[in-house]
């Protein structure tokens, strides 16, 4: 399997991780739900251990990355507080691809084309391992939350709501 920039970044940093591959169904557009369905069944992890990567517009042509459990929603107000900006909104798809180098549904918080400020939801610390996109639809990386936070230089804050 060819390494994605995310996998290459983890290997270069010497971070222990596992890569999990599944066949992405092109009819699925809810990529996170698909990952949860496959990974929770295959690995026995709870849905809250599978994290999604959302890119937000911080204003003034700046972007940020919010990493949170797939089953939850991003609190824009909490994200703005975590990024120390007045407000955030969801970034446009073209902005996401241009800044990260990844396509929607395969955006990894690791190994992005442009290093963006990142916030990981505080719930990550409640797990010994989390899964997040490895940079391609149907490819997940499993690693310790502390390693995810370290490799992305992330802040930790409560940014998710039910």
ABEGO torsion letter per residue (X at the ends): XBBBAAAAAAAAAGBBBBBBBBBBBAABABAAAAAAAAAAAAAGBBAAABBBBBBBBAEGGBBBBBBBBAABBBBAAAAAAAAGBABBBBBBAAAAAAAAGBBBGABBABGBABBBBBBBBAAAAABABBBBBAGBBGBBBBBBAAAAAAAAGBBBBBABBX
